[in-house]
């Protein structure tokens, strides 16, 4: 009887060890894949940073150009508003 219980205990312990080892290997593989993906992501982010580094000067240039255009665009907007007012007055006069 003691021999049977000893064998049963050893079998159960081995099953538990195998099961824990299986899960630990799965966790290791998942962490390794995650690390690989993070490494790829870091490389991609570094490339984005390097590719967009020169945009600051270009955006400043564009902003300066748009600032120079702003008064002319506002004047054109006023002219368009005046045209709309004339058109509305013309419609009001023909409707009555």
Biopython code that builds the backbone (N, CA, C, O; Angstrom):
import numpy as np
from Bio.PDB.StructureBuilder import StructureBuilder

atoms = [
    (1, "UNK", "N", (0.823, -1.193, 0.000)),
    (1, "UNK", "CA", (0.000, 0.000, 0.000)),
    (1, "UNK", "C", (0.863, 1.250, 0.000)),
    (1, "UNK", "O", (0.567, 2.206, -0.718)),
    (2, "UNK", "N", (1.937, 1.257, 0.803)),
    (2, "UNK", "CA", (2.806, 2.422, 0.868)),
    (2, "UNK", "C", (3.511, 2.610, -0.475)),
    (2, "UNK", "O", (3.719, 3.739, -0.919)),
    (3, "UNK", "N", (3.874, 1.511, -1.111)),
    (3, "UNK", "CA", (4.513, 1.592, -2.426)),
    (3, "UNK", "C", (3.579, 2.218, -3.458)),
    (3, "UNK", "O", (4.014, 3.038, -4.267)),
    (4, "UNK", "N", (2.297, 1.840, -3.436)),
    (4, "UNK", "CA", (1.309, 2.400, -4.358)),
    (4, "UNK", "C", (1.122, 3.892, -4.122)),
    (4, "UNK", "O", (1.087, 4.673, -5.073)),
    (5, "UNK", "N", (1.001, 4.292, -2.860)),
    (5, "UNK", "CA", (0.827, 5.716, -2.531)),
    (5, "UNK", "C", (2.067, 6.521, -2.919)),
    (5, "UNK", "O", (1.958, 7.668, -3.350)),
    (6, "UNK", "N", (3.237, 5.918, -2.765)),
    (6, "UNK", "CA", (4.473, 6.602, -3.157)),
    (6, "UNK", "C", (4.499, 6.816, -4.668)),
    (6, "UNK", "O", (4.834, 7.903, -5.140)),
    (7, "UNK", "N", (4.149, 5.786, -5.419)),
    (7, "UNK", "CA", (4.106, 5.902, -6.878)),
    (7, "UNK", "C", (3.052, 6.917, -7.291)),
    (7, "UNK", "O", (3.300, 7.739, -8.173)),
    (8, "UNK", "N", (1.893, 6.874, -6.676)),
    (8, "UNK", "CA", (0.821, 7.827, -6.990)),
    (8, "UNK", "C", (1.258, 9.259, -6.682)),
    (8, "UNK", "O", (0.987, 10.173, -7.461)),
    (9, "UNK", "N", (1.925, 9.455, -5.562)),
    (9, "UNK", "CA", (2.413, 10.785, -5.191)),
    (9, "UNK", "C", (3.440, 11.283, -6.195)),
    (9, "UNK", "O", (3.401, 12.444, -6.604)),
    (10, "UNK", "N", (4.351, 10.418, -6.588)),
    (10, "UNK", "CA", (5.380, 10.814, -7.562)),
    (10, "UNK", "C", (4.725, 11.164, -8.900)),
    (10, "UNK", "O", (5.122, 12.136, -9.543)),
    (11, "UNK", "N", (3.743, 10.396, -9.320)),
    (11, "UNK", "CA", (3.044, 10.667, -10.592)),
    (11, "UNK", "C", (2.315, 12.006, -10.515)),
    (11, "UNK", "O", (2.387, 12.798, -11.454)),
    (12, "UNK", "N", (1.623, 12.268, -9.422)),
    (12, "UNK", "CA", (0.895, 13.543, -9.264)),
    (12, "UNK", "C", (1.874, 14.709, -9.240)),
    (12, "UNK", "O", (1.633, 15.735, -9.875)),
    (13, "UNK", "N", (2.969, 14.561, -8.518)),
    (13, "UNK", "CA", (3.974, 15.627, -8.460)),
    (13, "UNK", "C", (4.562, 15.869, -9.841)),
    (13, "UNK", "O", (4.750, 17.019, -10.237)),
    (14, "UNK", "N", (4.854, 14.806, -10.580)),
    (14, "UNK", "CA", (5.391, 14.969, -11.943)),
    (14, "UNK", "C", (4.379, 15.655, -12.861)),
    (14, "UNK", "O", (4.745, 16.510, -13.667)),
    (15, "UNK", "N", (3.114, 15.279, -12.736)),
    (15, "UNK", "CA", (2.079, 15.949, -13.535)),
    (15, "UNK", "C", (2.005, 17.440, -13.208)),
    (15, "UNK", "O", (1.889, 18.273, -14.106)),
    (16, "UNK", "N", (2.072, 17.766, -11.932)),
    (16, "UNK", "CA", (2.033, 19.176, -11.525)),
    (16, "UNK", "C", (3.256, 19.912, -12.068)),
    (16, "UNK", "O", (3.132, 21.027, -12.573)),
    (17, "UNK", "N", (4.430, 19.300, -11.969)),
    (17, "UNK", "CA", (5.654, 19.929, -12.474)),
    (17, "UNK", "C", (5.572, 20.125, -13.979)),
    (17, "UNK", "O", (5.952, 21.179, -14.489)),
    (18, "UNK", "N", (5.079, 19.118, -14.696)),
    (18, "UNK", "CA", (4.942, 19.235, -16.158)),
    (18, "UNK", "C", (3.938, 20.327, -16.509)),
    (18, "UNK", "O", (4.169, 21.119, -17.423)),
    (19, "UNK", "N", (2.834, 20.367, -15.789)),
    (19, "UNK", "CA", (1.813, 21.386, -16.055)),
    (19, "UNK", "C", (2.346, 22.795, -15.781)),
    (19, "UNK", "O", (2.127, 23.707, -16.578)),
    (20, "UNK", "N", (3.035, 22.971, -14.669)),
    (20, "UNK", "CA", (3.608, 24.280, -14.348)),
    (20, "UNK", "C", (4.674, 24.652, -15.379)),
    (20, "UNK", "O", (4.735, 25.804, -15.808)),
    (21, "UNK", "N", (5.514, 23.695, -15.783)),
    (21, "UNK", "CA", (6.543, 23.962, -16.785)),
    (21, "UNK", "C", (5.903, 24.359, -18.112)),
    (21, "UNK", "O", (6.380, 25.273, -18.784)),
    (22, "UNK", "N", (4.825, 23.674, -18.490)),
    (22, "UNK", "CA", (4.121, 24.000, -19.737)),
    (22, "UNK", "C", (3.625, 25.447, -19.707)),
    (22, "UNK", "O", (3.798, 26.187, -20.677)),
    (23, "UNK", "N", (3.021, 25.840, -18.612)),
    (23, "UNK", "CA", (2.507, 27.213, -18.512)),
    (23, "UNK", "C", (3.641, 28.232, -18.454)),
    (23, "UNK", "O", (3.526, 29.311, -19.037)),
    (24, "UNK", "N", (4.711, 27.917, -17.777)),
    (24, "UNK", "CA", (5.845, 28.838, -17.726)),
    (24, "UNK", "C", (6.481, 29.016, -19.112)),
    (24, "UNK", "O", (6.894, 30.117, -19.474)),
    (25, "UNK", "N", (6.553, 27.932, -19.872)),
    (25, "UNK", "CA", (7.075, 28.036, -21.242)),
    (25, "UNK", "C", (6.143, 28.898, -22.090)),
    (25, "UNK", "O", (6.606, 29.701, -22.900)),
    (26, "UNK", "N", (4.837, 28.733, -21.908)),
    (26, "UNK", "CA", (3.873, 29.578, -22.626)),
    (26, "UNK", "C", (4.022, 31.047, -22.269)),
    (26, "UNK", "O", (3.954, 31.915, -23.139)),
    (27, "UNK", "N", (4.225, 31.319, -20.990)),
    (27, "UNK", "CA", (4.431, 32.706, -20.549)),
    (27, "UNK", "C", (5.718, 33.255, -21.144)),
    (27, "UNK", "O", (5.750, 34.400, -21.595)),
    (28, "UNK", "N", (6.772, 32.459, -21.151)),
    (28, "UNK", "CA", (8.046, 32.901, -21.733)),
    (28, "UNK", "C", (7.874, 33.239, -23.209)),
    (28, "UNK", "O", (8.362, 34.268, -23.674)),
    (29, "UNK", "N", (7.181, 32.376, -23.946)),
    (29, "UNK", "CA", (6.978, 32.622, -25.387)),
    (29, "UNK", "C", (6.168, 33.898, -25.595)),
    (29, "UNK", "O", (6.490, 34.696, -26.475)),
    (30, "UNK", "N", (5.123, 34.099, -24.798)),
    (30, "UNK", "CA", (4.304, 35.315, -24.924)),
    (30, "UNK", "C", (5.125, 36.562, -24.615)),
    (30, "UNK", "O", (5.014, 37.568, -25.315)),
    (31, "UNK", "N", (5.947, 36.499, -23.572)),
    (31, "UNK", "CA", (6.787, 37.652, -23.232)),
    (31, "UNK", "C", (7.830, 37.914, -24.320)),
    (31, "UNK", "O", (8.129, 39.066, -24.632)),
    (32, "UNK", "N", (8.375, 36.858, -24.888)),
    (32, "UNK", "CA", (9.370, 37.013, -25.961)),
    (32, "UNK", "C", (8.729, 37.667, -27.179)),
    (32, "UNK", "O", (9.303, 38.576, -27.777)),
    (33, "UNK", "N", (7.539, 37.201, -27.542)),
    (33, "UNK", "CA", (6.832, 37.817, -28.683)),
    (33, "UNK", "C", (6.523, 39.284, -28.392)),
    (33, "UNK", "O", (6.686, 40.144, -29.258)),
    (34, "UNK", "N", (6.077, 39.563, -27.169)),
    (34, "UNK", "CA", (5.798, 40.946, -26.794)),
    (34, "UNK", "C", (7.040, 41.810, -26.882)),
    (34, "UNK", "O", (6.978, 42.942, -27.362)),
    (35, "UNK", "N", (8.167, 41.287, -26.425)),
    (35, "UNK", "CA", (9.421, 42.038, -26.497)),
    (35, "UNK", "C", (9.819, 42.281, -27.947)),
    (35, "UNK", "O", (10.295, 43.363, -28.289)),
    (36, "UNK", "N", (9.627, 41.280, -28.800)),
    (36, "UNK", "CA", (9.944, 41.459, -30.225)),
    (36, "UNK", "C", (9.065, 42.536, -30.849)),
    (36, "UNK", "O", (9.545, 43.367, -31.620)),
    (37, "UNK", "N", (7.788, 42.521, -30.518)),
    (37, "UNK", "CA", (6.877, 43.537, -31.062)),
    (37, "UNK", "C", (7.229, 44.929, -30.538)),
    (37, "UNK", "O", (7.173, 45.908, -31.282)),
    (38, "UNK", "N", (7.587, 45.015, -29.269)),
    (38, "UNK", "CA", (7.985, 46.318, -28.721)),
    (38, "UNK", "C", (9.270, 46.825, -29.369)),
    (38, "UNK", "O", (9.426, 48.025, -29.591)),
    (39, "UNK", "N", (10.173, 45.923, -29.667)),
    (39, "UNK", "CA", (11.408, 46.322, -30.344)),
    (39, "UNK", "C", (11.100, 46.854, -31.749)),
    (39, "UNK", "O", (11.670, 47.856, -32.181)),
    (40, "UNK", "N", (10.197, 46.175, -32.451)),
    (40, "UNK", "CA", (9.791, 46.637, -33.781)),
    (40, "UNK", "C", (9.093, 47.997, -33.686)),
    (40, "UNK", "O", (9.336, 48.889, -34.499)),
    (41, "UNK", "N", (8.225, 48.140, -32.685)),
    (41, "UNK", "CA", (7.519, 49.411, -32.485)),
    (41, "UNK", "C", (8.504, 50.535, -32.187)),
    (41, "UNK", "O", (8.371, 51.634, -32.725)),
    (42, "UNK", "N", (9.482, 50.271, -31.343)),
    (42, "UNK", "CA", (10.480, 51.295, -31.016)),
    (42, "UNK", "C", (11.257, 51.704, -32.260)),
    (42, "UNK", "O", (11.538, 52.886, -32.458)),
    (43, "UNK", "N", (11.603, 50.731, -33.098)),
    (43, "UNK", "CA", (12.295, 51.063, -34.343)),
    (43, "UNK", "C", (11.429, 51.913, -35.258)),
    (43, "UNK", "O", (11.919, 52.854, -35.883)),
    (44, "UNK", "N", (10.139, 51.584, -35.340)),
    (44, "UNK", "CA", (9.217, 52.367, -36.158)),
    (44, "UNK", "C", (9.041, 53.777, -35.631)),
    (44, "UNK", "O", (8.999, 54.736, -36.401)),
    (45, "UNK", "N", (8.937, 53.901, -34.314)),
    (45, "UNK", "CA", (8.796, 55.239, -33.723)),
    (45, "UNK", "C", (10.050, 56.084, -33.935)),
    (45, "UNK", "O", (9.961, 57.291, -34.159)),
    (46, "UNK", "N", (11.215, 55.447, -33.864)),
    (46, "UNK", "CA", (12.463, 56.180, -34.125)),
    (46, "UNK", "C", (12.491, 56.662, -35.568)),
    (46, "UNK", "O", (12.943, 57.774, -35.841)),
    (47, "UNK", "N", (12.006, 55.828, -36.506)),
    (47, "UNK", "CA", (11.973, 56.230, -37.916)),
    (47, "UNK", "C", (11.005, 57.398, -38.116)),
    (47, "UNK", "O", (11.310, 58.343, -38.842)),
    (48, "UNK", "N", (9.839, 57.329, -37.472)),
    (48, "UNK", "CA", (8.875, 58.439, -37.566)),
    (48, "UNK", "C", (9.508, 59.716, -37.033)),
    (48, "UNK", "O", (9.387, 60.775, -37.650)),
    (49, "UNK", "N", (10.190, 59.620, -35.878)),
    (49, "UNK", "CA", (10.848, 60.790, -35.299)),
    (49, "UNK", "C", (11.876, 61.361, -36.261)),
    (49, "UNK", "O", (11.933, 62.574, -36.463)),
    (50, "UNK", "N", (12.692, 60.490, -36.858)),
    (50, "UNK", "CA", (13.726, 60.955, -37.777)),
    (50, "UNK", "C", (13.125, 61.559, -39.049)),
    (50, "UNK", "O", (13.628, 62.556, -39.567)),
    (51, "UNK", "N", (12.035, 60.944, -39.552)),
    (51, "UNK", "CA", (11.421, 61.422, -40.797)),
    (51, "UNK", "C", (10.655, 62.723, -40.611)),
    (51, "UNK", "O", (10.502, 63.487, -41.564)),
    (52, "UNK", "N", (10.175, 62.986, -39.416)),
    (52, "UNK", "CA", (9.375, 64.191, -39.189)),
    (52, "UNK", "C", (10.162, 65.303, -38.505)),
    (52, "UNK", "O", (9.603, 66.363, -38.220)),
    (53, "UNK", "N", (11.430, 65.087, -38.241)),
    (53, "UNK", "CA", (12.236, 66.093, -37.549)),
    (53, "UNK", "C", (12.330, 67.407, -38.298)),
    (53, "UNK", "O", (12.373, 68.472, -37.680)),
    (54, "UNK", "N", (12.363, 67.347, -39.618)),
    (54, "UNK", "CA", (12.515, 68.574, -40.397)),
    (54, "UNK", "C", (11.195, 69.304, -40.618)),
    (54, "UNK", "O", (11.179, 70.357, -41.255)),
    (55, "UNK", "N", (10.093, 68.772, -40.109)),
    (55, "UNK", "CA", (8.795, 69.410, -40.329)),
    (55, "UNK", "C", (8.631, 70.718, -39.561)),
    (55, "UNK", "O", (7.890, 71.599, -39.997)),
    (56, "UNK", "N", (9.303, 70.857, -38.437)),
    (56, "UNK", "CA", (9.133, 72.077, -37.641)),
    (56, "UNK", "C", (9.471, 73.321, -38.453)),
    (56, "UNK", "O", (8.721, 74.297, -38.439)),
    (57, "UNK", "N", (10.593, 73.290, -39.157)),
    (57, "UNK", "CA", (10.976, 74.452, -39.958)),
    (57, "UNK", "C", (9.979, 74.679, -41.087)),
    (57, "UNK", "O", (9.639, 75.820, -41.401)),
    (58, "UNK", "N", (9.511, 73.593, -41.697)),
    (58, "UNK", "CA", (8.544, 73.729, -42.801)),
    (58, "UNK", "C", (7.214, 74.283, -42.307)),
    (58, "UNK", "O", (6.596, 75.111, -42.976)),
    (59, "UNK", "N", (6.770, 73.828, -41.131)),
    (59, "UNK", "CA", (5.511, 74.333, -40.579)),
    (59, "UNK", "C", (5.650, 75.812, -40.234)),
    (59, "UNK", "O", (4.718, 76.585, -40.456)),
    (60, "UNK", "N", (6.788, 76.215, -39.700)),
    (60, "UNK", "CA", (7.008, 77.630, -39.402)),
    (60, "UNK", "C", (6.973, 78.462, -40.688)),
    (60, "UNK", "O", (6.419, 79.562, -40.699)),
    (61, "UNK", "N", (7.560, 77.943, -41.766)),
    (61, "UNK", "CA", (7.539, 78.658, -43.052)),
    (61, "UNK", "C", (6.113, 78.783, -43.573)),
    (61, "UNK", "O", (5.697, 79.852, -44.020)),
    (62, "UNK", "N", (5.370, 77.683, -43.512)),
    (62, "UNK", "CA", (3.978, 77.701, -43.978)),
    (62, "UNK", "C", (3.155, 78.655, -43.131)),
    (62, "UNK", "O", (2.334, 79.403, -43.663)),
    (63, "UNK", "N", (3.361, 78.639, -41.828)),
    (63, "UNK", "CA", (2.623, 79.522, -40.934)),
    (63, "UNK", "C", (2.913, 80.984, -41.259)),
    (63, "UNK", "O", (2.008, 81.819, -41.255)),
    (64, "UNK", "N", (4.169, 81.285, -41.539)),
    (64, "UNK", "CA", (4.515, 82.657, -41.918)),
    (64, "UNK", "C", (3.833, 83.079, -43.209)),
    (64, "UNK", "O", (3.345, 84.203, -43.325)),
    (65, "UNK", "N", (3.803, 82.168, -44.183)),
    (65, "UNK", "CA", (3.132, 82.467, -45.450)),
    (65, "UNK", "C", (1.635, 82.667, -45.267)),
    (65, "UNK", "O", (1.048, 83.568, -45.865)),
    (66, "UNK", "N", (1.022, 81.832, -44.447)),
    (66, "UNK", "CA", (-0.414, 81.984, -44.198)),
    (66, "UNK", "C", (-0.715, 83.269, -43.434)),
    (66, "UNK", "O", (-1.744, 83.905, -43.662)),
    (67, "UNK", "N", (0.179, 83.649, -42.532)),
    (67, "UNK", "CA", (-0.009, 84.911, -41.811)),
    (67, "UNK", "C", (0.048, 86.094, -42.771)),
    (67, "UNK", "O", (-0.674, 87.076, -42.599)),
    (68, "UNK", "N", (0.906, 85.997, -43.776)),
    (68, "UNK", "CA", (0.988, 87.067, -44.764)),
    (68, "UNK", "C", (-0.264, 87.109, -45.633)),
    (68, "UNK", "O", (-0.666, 88.181, -46.084)),
    (69, "UNK", "N", (-0.881, 85.961, -45.870)),
    (69, "UNK", "CA", (-2.086, 85.907, -46.707)),
    (69, "UNK", "C", (-3.355, 86.303, -45.954)),
    (69, "UNK", "O", (-4.353, 86.654, -46.582)),
    (70, "UNK", "N", (-3.335, 86.254, -44.632)),
    (70, "UNK", "CA", (-4.534, 86.466, -43.833)),
    (70, "UNK", "C", (-5.248, 87.781, -44.151)),
    (70, "UNK", "O", (-6.467, 87.757, -44.323)),
    (71, "UNK", "N", (-4.562, 88.930, -44.240)),
    (71, "UNK", "CA", (-5.299, 90.165, -44.541)),
    (71, "UNK", "C", (-5.993, 90.117, -45.898)),
    (71, "UNK", "O", (-7.129, 90.574, -46.022)),
    (72, "UNK", "N", (-5.332, 89.574, -46.911)),
    (72, "UNK", "CA", (-5.947, 89.486, -48.231)),
    (72, "UNK", "C", (-7.149, 88.546, -48.221)),
    (72, "UNK", "O", (-8.161, 88.822, -48.865)),
    (73, "UNK", "N", (-7.040, 87.440, -47.492)),
    (73, "UNK", "CA", (-8.159, 86.505, -47.404)),
    (73, "UNK", "C", (-9.336, 87.131, -46.666)),
    (73, "UNK", "O", (-10.488, 86.919, -47.043)),
    (74, "UNK", "N", (-9.056, 87.896, -45.623)),
    (74, "UNK", "CA", (-10.137, 88.573, -44.900)),
    (74, "UNK", "C", (-10.817, 89.616, -45.791)),
    (74, "UNK", "O", (-12.036, 89.783, -45.735)),
    (75, "UNK", "N", (-10.043, 90.306, -46.597)),
    (75, "UNK", "CA", (-10.626, 91.299, -47.522)),
    (75, "UNK", "C", (-11.491, 90.597, -48.566)),
    (75, "UNK", "O", (-12.575, 91.077, -48.899)),
    (76, "UNK", "N", (-11.015, 89.459, -49.085)),
    (76, "UNK", "CA", (-11.809, 88.693, -50.044)),
    (76, "UNK", "C", (-13.101, 88.210, -49.394)),
    (76, "UNK", "O", (-14.147, 88.189, -50.043)),
    (77, "UNK", "N", (-13.044, 87.827, -48.141)),
    (77, "UNK", "CA", (-14.242, 87.393, -47.421)),
    (77, "UNK", "C", (-15.238, 88.552, -47.304)),
    (77, "UNK", "O", (-16.442, 88.360, -47.476)),
    (78, "UNK", "N", (-14.733, 89.742, -47.013)),
    (78, "UNK", "CA", (-15.620, 90.913, -46.934)),
    (78, "UNK", "C", (-16.268, 91.191, -48.294)),
    (78, "UNK", "O", (-17.453, 91.514, -48.371)),
    (79, "UNK", "N", (-15.480, 91.064, -49.362)),
    (79, "UNK", "CA", (-16.031, 91.282, -50.701)),
    (79, "UNK", "C", (-17.099, 90.248, -51.036)),
    (79, "UNK", "O", (-18.128, 90.594, -51.616)),
    (80, "UNK", "N", (-16.873, 88.989, -50.683)),
    (80, "UNK", "CA", (-17.868, 87.955, -50.928)),
    (80, "UNK", "C", (-19.130, 88.215, -50.115)),
    (80, "UNK", "O", (-20.239, 88.003, -50.606)),
    (81, "UNK", "N", (-18.969, 88.671, -48.877)),
    (81, "UNK", "CA", (-20.132, 88.995, -48.049)),
    (81, "UNK", "C", (-20.930, 90.137, -48.679)),
    (81, "UNK", "O", (-22.161, 90.124, -48.649)),
    (82, "UNK", "N", (-20.238, 91.116, -49.246)),
    (82, "UNK", "CA", (-20.929, 92.227, -49.905)),
    (82, "UNK", "C", (-21.692, 91.728, -51.133)),
    (82, "UNK", "O", (-22.810, 92.174, -51.391)),
    (83, "UNK", "N", (-21.097, 90.810, -51.885)),
    (83, "UNK", "CA", (-21.776, 90.250, -53.059)),
    (83, "UNK", "C", (-23.025, 89.489, -52.633)),
    (83, "UNK", "O", (-24.069, 89.597, -53.278)),
    (84, "UNK", "N", (-22.925, 88.716, -51.545)),
    (84, "UNK", "CA", (-24.087, 87.968, -51.050)),
    (84, "UNK", "C", (-25.181, 88.934, -50.629)),
    (84, "UNK", "O", (-26.357, 88.685, -50.897)),
    (85, "UNK", "N", (-24.821, 90.029, -49.976)),
    (85, "UNK", "CA", (-25.825, 91.024, -49.555)),
    (85, "UNK", "C", (-26.515, 91.642, -50.762)),
    (85, "UNK", "O", (-27.731, 91.837, -50.745)),
    (86, "UNK", "N", (-25.761, 91.952, -51.804)),
    (86, "UNK", "CA", (-26.355, 92.530, -53.009)),
    (86, "UNK", "C", (-27.307, 91.522, -53.641)),
    (86, "UNK", "O", (-28.402, 91.886, -54.070)),
    (87, "UNK", "N", (-26.895, 90.256, -53.701)),
    (87, "UNK", "CA", (-27.746, 89.228, -54.297)),
    (87, "UNK", "C", (-29.025, 89.040, -53.489)),
    (87, "UNK", "O", (-30.093, 88.830, -54.063)),
    (88, "UNK", "N", (-28.926, 89.113, -52.159)),
    (88, "UNK", "CA", (-30.111, 88.958, -51.319)),
    (88, "UNK", "C", (-31.065, 90.133, -51.511)),
    (88, "UNK", "O", (-32.283, 89.957, -51.550)),
    (89, "UNK", "N", (-30.489, 91.355, -51.634)),
    (89, "UNK", "CA", (-31.332, 92.527, -51.835)),
    (89, "UNK", "C", (-32.029, 92.465, -53.198)),
    (89, "UNK", "O", (-33.177, 92.885, -53.340)),
    (90, "UNK", "N", (-31.312, 91.933, -54.197)),
    (90, "UNK", "CA", (-31.916, 91.781, -55.529)),
    (90, "UNK", "C", (-33.048, 90.779, -55.511)),
    (90, "UNK", "O", (-34.048, 90.985, -56.199)),
    (91, "UNK", "N", (-32.935, 89.724, -54.769)),
    (91, "UNK", "CA", (-34.003, 88.735, -54.677)),
    (91, "UNK", "C", (-35.186, 89.297, -53.914)),
    (91, "UNK", "O", (-36.334, 89.008, -54.251)),
    (92, "UNK", "N", (-34.924, 90.099, -52.888)),
    (92, "UNK", "CA", (-36.000, 90.673, -52.099)),
    (92, "UNK", "C", (-36.788, 91.679, -52.947)),
    (92, "UNK", "O", (-38.005, 91.792, -52.808)),
    (93, "UNK", "N", (-36.090, 92.408, -53.824)),
    (93, "UNK", "CA", (-36.754, 93.392, -54.654)),
    (93, "UNK", "C", (-37.610, 92.744, -55.747)),
    (93, "UNK", "O", (-38.653, 93.295, -56.099)),
    (94, "UNK", "N", (-37.216, 91.630, -56.276)),
    (94, "UNK", "CA", (-37.973, 90.963, -57.345)),
    (94, "UNK", "C", (-39.094, 90.126, -56.768)),
    (94, "UNK", "O", (-40.055, 89.835, -57.480)),
    (95, "UNK", "N", (-39.016, 89.724, -55.505)),
    (95, "UNK", "CA", (-40.053, 88.893, -54.909)),
    (95, "UNK", "C", (-41.261, 89.728, -54.541)),
    (95, "UNK", "O", (-42.367, 89.191, -54.480)),
    (96, "UNK", "N", (-41.104, 90.988, -54.298)),
    (96, "UNK", "CA", (-42.183, 91.809, -53.770)),
    (96, "UNK", "C", (-42.974, 92.410, -54.808)),
    (96, "UNK", "O", (-43.926, 93.134, -54.518)),
]
sb = StructureBuilder()
sb.init_structure("model")
sb.init_model(0)
sb.init_chain("A")
sb.init_seg("    ")
for serial, (resi, resn, name, xyz) in enumerate(atoms, 1):
    if name == "N":
        sb.init_residue(resn, " ", resi, " ")
    sb.init_atom(name, np.array(xyz, "f"), 0.0, 1.0, " ", f" {name:<3s}", serial, name[0])
structure = sb.get_structure()
